Amino acid sequence: MKSNTVLLIFGAVIVVAAILYLITFLMRRRNVDRLDKLEERKIALFDLPVIEEVDEIKKMHLVGQSQNTFREWNQRWTEISTSSFADLESRIFEAESLNDSLRFLKVKKAIENAYETMDEMETEVEEIRVGLRELRESEEKNSHAVQEALDSYEEISETVKSEGHTFGPSLKEIQKQVKNIEADFTQFVALNTSGDPMEARAVLEEAERRTYEIKDKATQIPPLFEEVDKTFPEQLKEIETGFKQLKKDNYQFPDNFLEENIKKAKKELVTIASDLEKCEVDLVEVSNRELASLIEQLYDKMEKEIQAKAYVKTNQKPIADYINHAQRNNRHLMIELDHTSQSYVLNHNELGKSRGFQAQIDEIQKRNLEIDEKMKANEAIFSEVEEFYKNTFQYLNDIENQQLEIDTSVQNLRVDEKSGQVKMDDFEFRLRNMKRYIEKQRLPGIPADYLEFFFVATDRVEELGKELGKIRIDIEQINRLVGLCEDDLALLDQKTDELIDHATLTEQMLQYANRFRHTHPVVKDSIERSLELFNREYRYQDALDEISAALERTEPGSSKRLTDFYFNNKETV
């Protein structure tokens, strides 16, 4: 029994020892793996080409702020590559020793410290490399800019030497500025070599600015000089020659515009040449544009007179013919109006308007004769004559349209008179027919209001006849009366129909009501009242209302039935 217990205890000890060994082995192995990874990162960091990148920038011979920036990055790399790497090695060695001695709690802290140091070194090295790369790119860009400035300077120097004639009076000033740039570059090299980078940089920037400024001028000046030296003088010579020829050909110009502005343009050329000599490029550009505009105006003035002369020669006879045509038309119109005014009232001042037309035409004729005299004496300005001709065509066209409008209205007077006479005859015929129609109905009498309106309509027709019978007819008054008569007759027709309808319906309803006379006292009283209104007072509408109401009370619907029958069979009743 005791031996079994001993065996169990011994077995348990062996198992515990095995477990502890396995845990120790696994923890130690895990730490070794982490240290191996840390070693790999350290080797990778050492293998980065930072030293080569630093040496590459050293060869660039930086100056000024760039040199100071490089020194800062180089100093930081030196510190990392010495003290930081040594510190990292020490931490890794410490962790390995602790791991070998199985001091796992301390080794964990040591590994974490080593990893933190590694992270910091990697971050700082990346910052150093980025800074060096930016510095290199910046310097390469600056070097490129300096080289471009030098290339531009060489190009300008060559251009000034080989094409100096294209700069005209500005050549001396251009050559002077080129020498100043050359002096700036020489000074830059001297300062940079002597170790004064800040001053060297300032001189370089000034040299670059001057280089690009003179480059722009070297591009702008030749075409400007071409205009001042050749284009403008040739154009002004052409204008002077053309102007003299036009004067010889008897052209006239208003206000001495051409003579004064030719002189002005020549003076402006002298001023521009002086500005060009001083290389005042912006001022010369503005002056050239203004002078080009002035020269264009001079050409336009001469071209305007040449074109105007062609227009005047083409339209001289047509304008005279049109004036004579307008005069003849107006004379005929005035004769026609005078004759018409003896028979008709002219309500729209037609005679006054025609006299106004005549005054306008006479004034135009007078002006045209004056122009003809000037043209014969070679004193006319063709552009002014052209304007007069165009305005005259428009005035005469407007006058002719108004003449036609008046003539048409005069012709319509006779048409309206005949129409008025025909309508008056029709009105009288309709009135006679209405009278006969009412008489044919053999009514006991005619209502006073109807008679009054009938007489009003008759008087209106008689008034129309009197107007038509006058020596001088007022067509507007006649047309007004015709409209009133038409309205009166239309209303009289309606009143006549209503009168006959009311009378006829009253008689028919009275006949129908007689069947109720003896059985319905109310009907009897209504019949008597209706007959009173019908035979003595001639109030046919009231008589109809009276008997119609009595029938409706006695036999509902009978009144409507009789009314519908009447209107449906009115033509046969």
C-alpha positions as MATLAB code, in Angstrom:
seq = 'MKSNTVLLIFGAVIVVAAILYLITFLMRRRNVDRLDKLEERKIALFDLPVIEEVDEIKKMHLVGQSQNTFREWNQRWTEISTSSFADLESRIFEAESLNDSLRFLKVKKAIENAYETMDEMETEVEEIRVGLRELRESEEKNSHAVQEALDSYEEISETVKSEGHTFGPSLKEIQKQVKNIEADFTQFVALNTSGDPMEARAVLEEAERRTYEIKDKATQIPPLFEEVDKTFPEQLKEIETGFKQLKKDNYQFPDNFLEENIKKAKKELVTIASDLEKCEVDLVEVSNRELASLIEQLYDKMEKEIQAKAYVKTNQKPIADYINHAQRNNRHLMIELDHTSQSYVLNHNELGKSRGFQAQIDEIQKRNLEIDEKMKANEAIFSEVEEFYKNTFQYLNDIENQQLEIDTSVQNLRVDEKSGQVKMDDFEFRLRNMKRYIEKQRLPGIPADYLEFFFVATDRVEELGKELGKIRIDIEQINRLVGLCEDDLALLDQKTDELIDHATLTEQMLQYANRFRHTHPVVKDSIERSLELFNREYRYQDALDEISAALERTEPGSSKRLTDFYFNNKETV';
ca = [
       0.000    0.000    0.000;
       2.827    2.363    0.912;
       4.714    1.488   -2.248;
       1.698    2.443   -4.412;
       1.417    5.806   -2.708;
       5.111    6.467   -3.283;
       4.738    5.576   -6.927;
       1.770    7.950   -7.345;
       3.653   10.805   -5.706;
       6.722   10.117   -7.823;
       4.624   10.024  -10.993;
       2.872   13.306  -10.105;
       6.258   14.978   -9.536;
       7.465   13.776  -12.919;
       4.297   15.086  -14.646;
       4.549   18.486  -12.914;
       8.231   18.701  -13.805;
       7.442   17.828  -17.431;
       4.694   20.483  -17.572;
       6.969   23.108  -16.051;
       9.722   22.206  -18.506;
       7.305   22.437  -21.413;
       6.014   25.859  -20.267;
       9.576   27.084  -19.772;
      10.590   25.807  -23.190;
       7.613   27.416  -24.923;
       8.071   30.801  -23.214;
      11.790   30.801  -23.938;
      11.113   29.822  -27.570;
       8.530   32.573  -27.933;
      10.993   35.167  -26.613;
      13.707   33.862  -28.977;
      11.300   34.279  -31.925;
      10.509   37.875  -30.948;
      14.214   38.654  -30.558;
      14.919   37.089  -33.966;
      12.295   39.331  -35.586;
      13.789   42.319  -33.820;
      17.209   41.350  -35.179;
      15.796   41.122  -38.681;
      14.326   44.626  -38.384;
      17.663   45.935  -37.063;
      19.562   44.407  -40.019;
      16.969   45.821  -42.472;
      17.380   49.265  -40.896;
      21.171   49.019  -41.151;
      20.895   47.996  -44.783;
      18.955   51.133  -45.796;
      21.067   53.330  -48.183;
      20.993   56.363  -45.882;
      24.775   56.848  -46.020;
      24.680   56.815  -49.840;
      21.823   59.346  -49.820;
      23.788   61.628  -47.489;
      26.935   61.349  -49.651;
      24.878   62.115  -52.773;
      23.581   65.366  -51.269;
      27.075   66.308  -50.030;
      28.206   66.332  -53.652;
      25.556   68.934  -54.487;
      27.530   71.718  -52.663;
      24.492   73.192  -50.972;
      24.464   76.812  -49.842;
      22.398   78.966  -47.526;
      19.297   77.531  -45.840;
      19.565   74.276  -47.811;
      23.006   73.660  -46.319;
      21.711   74.311  -42.790;
      18.799   71.918  -43.332;
      21.168   69.214  -44.599;
      23.389   69.596  -41.555;
      20.384   69.017  -39.288;
      19.372   65.817  -41.079;
      22.980   64.570  -41.194;
      23.420   65.217  -37.484;
      20.272   63.254  -36.664;
      21.498   60.318  -38.783;
      24.866   60.366  -37.083;
      23.193   60.184  -33.686;
      20.993   57.253  -34.763;
      23.820   55.329  -36.422;
      25.991   55.610  -33.296;
      24.248   56.020  -29.972;
      20.772   54.765  -30.978;
      22.095   51.615  -32.652;
      24.396   50.952  -29.659;
      21.496   51.381  -27.261;
      19.403   48.953  -29.338;
      22.226   46.356  -29.330;
      22.521   46.672  -25.563;
      18.786   46.147  -25.050;
      18.747   43.098  -27.344;
      21.769   41.577  -25.525;
      20.142   42.195  -22.144;
      16.942   40.497  -23.292;
      18.862   37.471  -24.622;
      20.739   37.081  -21.313;
      17.576   37.288  -19.256;
      15.893   34.766  -21.554;
      18.795   32.330  -21.206;
      18.563   32.606  -17.405;
      14.812   31.983  -17.569;
      13.902   35.261  -15.928;
      10.733   35.546  -17.963;
       9.102   38.468  -16.186;
      12.142   40.713  -16.716;
      12.805   39.432  -20.235;
       9.259   40.437  -21.296;
       9.873   44.027  -20.147;
      13.317   44.058  -21.790;
      11.901   42.879  -25.149;
       9.127   45.502  -24.997;
      11.750   48.229  -24.359;
      13.831   46.957  -27.295;
      10.754   47.002  -29.572;
       9.934   50.585  -28.511;
      13.498   51.650  -29.301;
      13.275   49.913  -32.671;
       9.976   51.653  -33.516;
      11.423   55.052  -32.612;
      14.551   54.439  -34.728;
      12.540   53.310  -37.757;
      10.256   56.347  -37.506;
      13.182   58.759  -37.200;
      15.129   57.138  -40.046;
      12.045   57.427  -42.289;
      11.754   61.131  -41.401;
      15.447   61.624  -42.197;
      15.102   59.891  -45.568;
      11.967   61.901  -46.465;
      13.744   65.138  -45.481;
      16.823   64.219  -47.545;
      14.644   63.294  -50.524;
      12.738   66.581  -50.371;
      16.010   68.490  -50.001;
      17.499   66.704  -53.001;
      14.411   67.298  -55.149;
      14.286   70.955  -54.119;
      17.917   71.509  -54.963;
      17.579   69.676  -58.258;
      14.635   71.911  -59.074;
      16.603   75.010  -58.085;
      19.573   73.852  -60.076;
      17.307   73.276  -63.038;
      15.866   76.781  -62.625;
      19.366   78.260  -62.452;
      20.345   76.326  -65.537;
      17.239   77.502  -67.343;
      18.069   81.099  -66.420;
      21.617   80.605  -67.702;
      20.325   79.041  -70.912;
      17.921   81.930  -71.371;
      20.741   84.390  -70.793;
      22.899   82.640  -73.397;
      19.990   82.612  -75.837;
      19.311   86.329  -75.303;
      23.020   87.183  -75.714;
      23.128   85.263  -78.977;
      19.912   86.868  -80.232;
      21.179   90.377  -79.440;
      24.407   89.669  -81.304;
      22.909   88.005  -84.380;
      19.618   89.898  -84.684;
      20.430   93.261  -83.167;
      18.872   95.109  -86.111;
      15.401   93.839  -85.119;
      15.528   95.802  -81.837;
      15.896   99.210  -83.473;
      16.568  102.098  -81.067;
      16.171   99.807  -78.052;
      19.320   97.800  -78.929;
      21.687   99.828  -76.736;
      19.437   99.526  -73.711;
      19.003   95.783  -74.307;
      22.786   95.302  -74.580;
      23.236   97.277  -71.357;
      20.762   95.086  -69.481;
      22.380   91.904  -70.828;
      25.764   93.061  -69.474;
      24.149   93.750  -66.097;
      22.816   90.174  -66.014;
      26.250   88.837  -66.898;
      27.701   90.806  -64.002;
      25.049   89.353  -61.664;
      25.916   85.765  -62.600;
      29.657   86.500  -62.180;
      29.011   87.965  -58.741;
      26.885   84.921  -57.803;
      29.710   82.518  -58.659;
      32.211   84.611  -56.682;
      30.002   84.831  -53.585;
      29.088   81.145  -53.689;
      32.754   80.147  -53.957;
      33.818   82.460  -51.144;
      31.286   80.870  -48.809;
      28.631   83.584  -48.556;
      25.587   81.522  -49.542;
      22.889   83.964  -48.337;
      24.227   86.906  -50.369;
      24.892   84.577  -53.320;
      21.269   83.436  -53.281;
      19.974   87.031  -53.295;
      22.207   87.906  -56.256;
      21.078   84.766  -58.092;
      17.396   85.601  -57.619;
      17.967   89.114  -58.987;
      19.850   87.676  -61.971;
      17.017   85.248  -62.678;
      14.405   88.017  -62.441;
      16.345   90.270  -64.820;
      16.948   87.376  -67.212;
      13.287   86.529  -67.650;
      12.354   90.193  -67.797;
      14.810   90.895  -70.621;
      13.737   87.652  -72.304;
      10.150   88.909  -72.442;
      11.322   92.247  -73.835;
      13.497   90.520  -76.432;
      10.391   88.654  -77.590;
       8.067   91.683  -77.568;
      10.276   94.407  -79.041;
      10.969   93.088  -82.606;
       7.279   92.976  -83.701;
       6.663   96.355  -82.034;
       9.676   97.835  -83.797;
       8.494   96.275  -87.069;
       5.226   98.209  -86.736;
       6.968  101.471  -85.825;
       9.736  101.164  -88.434;
       7.800   99.798  -91.413;
       4.103   99.039  -91.007;
       2.883  102.391  -89.675;
       5.109  104.593  -91.900;
       4.039  102.643  -94.997;
       0.373  102.920  -94.048;
       0.651  106.656  -93.362;
       2.419  107.154  -96.685;
      -0.336  105.221  -98.435;
      -2.984  107.316  -96.652;
      -1.243  110.605  -97.591;
      -0.935  109.538 -101.217;
      -4.536  108.379 -101.346;
      -5.772  111.549  -99.636;
      -3.953  113.760 -102.158;
      -5.422  111.741 -105.034;
      -8.923  112.002 -103.598;
      -8.557  115.763 -103.219;
      -7.366  115.876 -106.816;
     -10.490  113.927 -107.804;
     -12.622  116.621 -106.090;
     -13.493  114.679 -102.928;
     -14.384  116.840  -99.937;
     -13.913  115.886  -96.279;
     -15.571  117.371  -93.174;
     -13.681  119.163  -90.363;
     -10.107  118.606  -91.701;
     -10.150  115.248  -89.912;
      -7.676  113.554  -92.222;
      -5.077  116.368  -92.352;
      -5.040  116.843  -88.592;
      -4.883  113.161  -87.724;
      -2.168  112.370  -90.291;
      -0.002  114.973  -88.535;
      -0.995  113.555  -85.168;
      -0.021  110.023  -86.250;
       3.417  111.187  -87.422;
       4.087  112.889  -84.091;
       2.947  109.784  -82.254;
       5.468  107.704  -84.237;
       8.310  109.907  -82.959;
       7.079  109.547  -79.369;
       6.796  105.758  -79.687;
      10.340  105.521  -81.082;
      11.593  107.459  -78.046;
       9.747  105.119  -75.658;
      11.100  102.130  -77.546;
      14.644  103.434  -77.137;
      14.087  103.335  -73.357;
      12.606   99.817  -73.595;
       9.244  101.014  -72.236;
       7.559   97.940  -73.709;
       4.169   98.238  -71.961;
       3.860  101.885  -72.947;
       4.859  101.138  -76.547;
       2.279   98.315  -76.776;
      -0.516  100.656  -75.705;
       0.676  103.431  -78.034;
       0.917  101.024  -80.981;
      -2.660   99.828  -80.436;
      -3.917  103.409  -80.271;
      -1.971  104.409  -83.395;
      -3.233  101.336  -85.286;
      -6.794  102.308  -84.332;
      -6.242  105.901  -85.529;
      -4.803  104.702  -88.850;
      -7.793  102.390  -89.273;
     -10.088  105.389  -88.757;
      -8.217  107.303  -91.473;
      -8.664  104.428  -93.910;
     -12.355  104.203  -92.959;
     -12.883  107.922  -93.608;
     -11.452  107.706  -97.120;
     -13.255  104.443  -97.857;
     -16.518  105.958  -96.618;
     -16.260  108.870  -99.086;
     -15.341  106.559 -101.971;
     -18.339  104.300 -101.312;
     -20.586  107.318 -100.731;
     -19.669  108.776 -104.116;
     -20.636  105.519 -105.845;
     -23.977  105.516 -104.001;
     -24.646  109.174 -104.835;
     -23.862  108.756 -108.526;
     -26.194  105.737 -108.691;
     -29.092  107.432 -106.874;
     -28.836  111.054 -108.040;
     -31.435  110.650 -110.801;
     -33.719  108.236 -108.886;
     -33.934  110.688 -105.955;
     -34.892  113.541 -108.261;
     -37.484  111.350 -109.980;
     -38.915  110.263 -106.631;
     -39.255  113.892 -105.494;
     -41.100  114.794 -108.733;
     -43.277  111.703 -108.339;
     -44.200  112.737 -104.789;
     -45.025  116.273 -105.965;
     -47.303  115.008 -108.752;
     -49.059  112.620 -106.369;
     -49.604  115.363 -103.841;
     -50.976  117.805 -106.458;
     -53.440  115.173 -107.652;
     -54.375  114.389 -104.057;
     -54.995  118.074 -103.236;
     -57.179  118.490 -106.347;
     -59.098  115.358 -105.416;
     -59.544  116.535 -101.838;
     -60.699  119.969 -102.978;
     -63.280  118.382 -105.270;
     -64.347  115.883 -102.611;
     -64.682  118.546  -99.918;
     -67.491  120.154 -101.977;
     -69.621  117.032 -101.512;
     -68.285  115.510  -98.312;
     -67.215  116.681  -94.883;
     -63.535  115.793  -94.327;
     -63.218  114.960  -90.631;
     -59.507  114.123  -90.369;
     -57.813  117.276  -91.628;
     -56.988  115.596  -94.922;
     -56.457  118.945  -96.696;
     -54.164  120.164  -93.905;
     -52.119  116.983  -94.070;
     -51.734  117.213  -97.846;
     -50.571  120.829  -97.515;
     -48.070  119.639  -94.895;
     -46.828  116.972  -97.321;
     -46.361  119.654  -99.938;
     -44.310  121.798  -97.574;
     -42.065  118.824  -96.745;
     -41.642  117.908 -100.409;
     -40.820  121.515 -101.311;
     -38.179  121.642  -98.572;
     -36.664  118.360  -99.779;
     -36.678  119.661 -103.370;
     -34.962  122.857 -102.275;
     -32.270  120.936 -100.381;
     -31.732  118.569 -103.302;
     -31.257  121.481 -105.727;
     -28.678  122.997 -103.368;
     -26.816  119.702 -103.262;
     -26.900  119.453 -107.059;
     -25.315  122.887 -107.271;
     -22.595  121.877 -104.801;
     -21.905  118.717 -106.762;
     -21.553  120.707 -109.950;
     -19.093  123.008 -108.151;
     -17.250  119.976 -106.665;
     -18.020  121.211 -103.151;
     -20.297  118.399 -101.944;
     -19.243  115.938  -99.228;
     -20.449  112.618 -100.620;
     -21.033  110.959  -97.223;
     -23.373  113.801  -96.242;
     -25.158  113.607  -99.606;
     -25.546  109.838  -99.136;
     -27.118  110.372  -95.735;
     -29.513  112.983  -97.225;
     -30.505  110.628 -100.050;
     -31.217  107.737  -97.672;
     -33.260  109.946  -95.346;
     -35.125  111.406  -98.337;
     -36.057  107.980  -99.659;
     -37.460  107.152  -96.220;
     -39.343  110.466  -95.864;
     -40.870  110.231  -99.331;
     -41.853  106.625  -98.792;
     -43.628  107.585  -95.536;
     -45.375  110.500  -97.304;
     -46.512  108.262 -100.171;
     -47.950  105.708  -97.741;
     -49.930  108.445  -95.996;
     -51.070  109.837  -99.370;
     -52.363  106.407 -100.350;
     -54.117  106.075  -97.010;
     -55.897  109.424  -97.493;
     -56.779  108.619 -101.107;
     -58.247  105.267 -100.063;
     -60.316  106.904  -97.335;
     -61.641  109.470  -99.869;
     -62.629  106.730 -102.303;
     -64.434  104.973  -99.459;
     -66.572  108.078  -98.883;
     -68.527  107.418 -102.084;
     -68.785  103.722 -101.274;
     -70.072  104.495  -97.770;
     -72.576  107.013  -99.212;
     -74.039  104.447 -101.599;
     -74.126  101.876  -98.811;
     -75.907  104.344  -96.541;
     -78.516  105.096  -99.222;
     -79.168  101.400  -99.811;
     -79.520  100.762  -96.083;
     -81.862  103.731  -95.633;
     -84.120  102.356  -98.381;
     -84.064   99.011  -96.615;
     -84.923  100.612  -93.274;
     -87.957  102.430  -94.797;
     -89.084   99.226  -96.471;
     -88.885   97.296  -93.197;
     -90.807  100.008  -91.317;
     -93.612   99.943  -93.912;
     -93.772   96.147  -93.726;
     -93.958   96.223  -89.915;
     -96.767   98.760  -90.070;
     -98.739   96.687  -92.582;
     -98.057   93.514  -90.590;
     -99.480   95.050  -87.396;
    -102.479   96.508  -89.239;
    -103.166   93.057  -90.696;
    -103.518   91.634  -87.168;
    -106.629   93.873  -86.616;
    -105.713   94.553  -83.007;
    -108.010   96.791  -80.977;
    -105.119   99.203  -80.478;
    -101.335   99.644  -80.197;
     -99.536   99.987  -76.833;
     -98.172  103.465  -76.177;
     -94.603  102.282  -75.425;
     -94.494  100.373  -78.719;
     -95.781  103.368  -80.646;
     -93.190  105.589  -78.977;
     -90.331  103.321  -79.971;
     -91.759  102.900  -83.493;
     -91.763  106.678  -83.926;
     -88.211  106.955  -82.530;
     -86.990  104.429  -85.116;
     -88.926  106.222  -87.853;
     -87.468  109.605  -86.854;
     -83.958  108.119  -86.880;
     -84.441  106.811  -90.421;
     -85.804  110.189  -91.486;
     -82.714  111.857  -89.893;
     -80.511  109.509  -91.919;
     -82.379  110.542  -95.068;
     -81.853  114.219  -94.278;
     -78.094  113.659  -93.754;
     -77.863  111.839  -97.074;
     -79.730  114.663  -98.745;
     -77.336  117.406  -97.640;
     -75.019  119.166 -100.139;
     -71.934  118.205  -98.096;
     -72.322  114.768  -96.589;
     -70.737  113.837  -93.275;
     -69.999  110.136  -93.797;
     -69.000  109.571  -90.181;
     -72.370  110.941  -89.047;
     -74.131  108.799  -91.660;
     -72.280  105.664  -90.560;
     -73.159  106.444  -86.950;
     -76.861  106.855  -87.850;
     -76.791  103.665  -89.927;
     -75.502  101.773  -86.885;
     -78.189  103.288  -84.652;
     -80.918  102.521  -87.198;
     -79.791   98.923  -87.475;
     -79.963   98.574  -83.686;
     -83.401  100.292  -83.608;
     -84.887   98.110  -86.365;
     -83.531   94.927  -84.779;
     -85.121   95.860  -81.449;
     -88.347   96.966  -83.184;
     -88.544   93.596  -84.942;
     -88.263   91.898  -81.554;
     -90.890   94.164  -79.976;
     -93.268   93.613  -82.934;
     -92.988   89.834  -82.637;
     -93.551   89.996  -78.893;
     -96.603   92.253  -79.384;
     -98.247   89.906  -81.874;
     -97.347   86.799  -79.826;
     -98.858   88.222  -76.643;
    -102.046   89.340  -78.418;
    -102.551   86.029  -80.261;
    -101.837   83.886  -77.175;
    -104.258   86.001  -75.112;
    -107.067   85.414  -77.652;
    -106.390   81.646  -77.732;
    -106.313   81.339  -73.948;
    -109.529   83.391  -73.623;
    -111.255   80.992  -76.040;
    -109.979   77.997  -73.995;
    -111.038   79.647  -70.709;
    -114.639   80.067  -71.844;
    -115.313   76.389  -71.036;
    -114.742   77.212  -67.354;
    -116.729   80.504  -67.337;
    -119.879   79.048  -65.840;
    -118.296   76.509  -63.486;
    -115.471   78.592  -62.088;
    -116.276   82.147  -61.002;
    -112.597   82.939  -60.643;
    -112.050   82.161  -64.328;
    -115.029   84.317  -65.234;
    -113.563   87.292  -63.347;
    -110.155   86.773  -64.982;
    -111.741   86.611  -68.454;
    -113.472   89.928  -67.849;
    -110.296   91.531  -66.452;
    -108.220   90.178  -69.333;
    -110.720   91.496  -71.899;
    -110.570   94.904  -70.214;
    -106.790   94.974  -70.485;
    -106.915   93.653  -74.071;
    -109.694   95.743  -75.647;
    -109.508   99.038  -73.769;
    -105.962   99.454  -72.451;
    -104.068   97.466  -75.187;
    -101.896   95.896  -72.467;
    -101.530   92.533  -74.188;
     -98.711   91.225  -71.945;
    -100.729   91.961  -68.789;
    -103.872   90.467  -70.316;
    -101.937   87.293  -71.138;
    -100.508   87.090  -67.602;
    -103.993   87.496  -66.093;
    -105.771   84.741  -68.076;
    -102.711   82.462  -67.988;
    -102.612   82.568  -64.190;
    -106.382   81.797  -63.942;
    -106.030   78.754  -66.232;
    -103.083   77.423  -64.219;
    -105.125   77.620  -61.012;
    -108.065   75.858  -62.657;
    -106.235   73.355  -64.854;
    -102.523   73.152  -63.970;
    -100.276   72.841  -67.053;
    -102.868   74.104  -69.496;
    -101.200   77.504  -69.918;
     -97.844   75.950  -70.793;
     -99.468   73.461  -73.150;
    -101.256   76.213  -75.086;
     -98.076   78.333  -75.200;
     -95.945   75.439  -76.498;
     -98.525   74.564  -79.119;
     -98.635   78.147  -80.324;
     -94.878   78.530  -80.763;
     -94.517   75.098  -82.331;
     -97.198   75.897  -84.910;
     -96.683   79.658  -85.165;
     -96.137   79.676  -88.911;
     -99.479   77.932  -89.557;
    -101.542   79.694  -86.943;
];
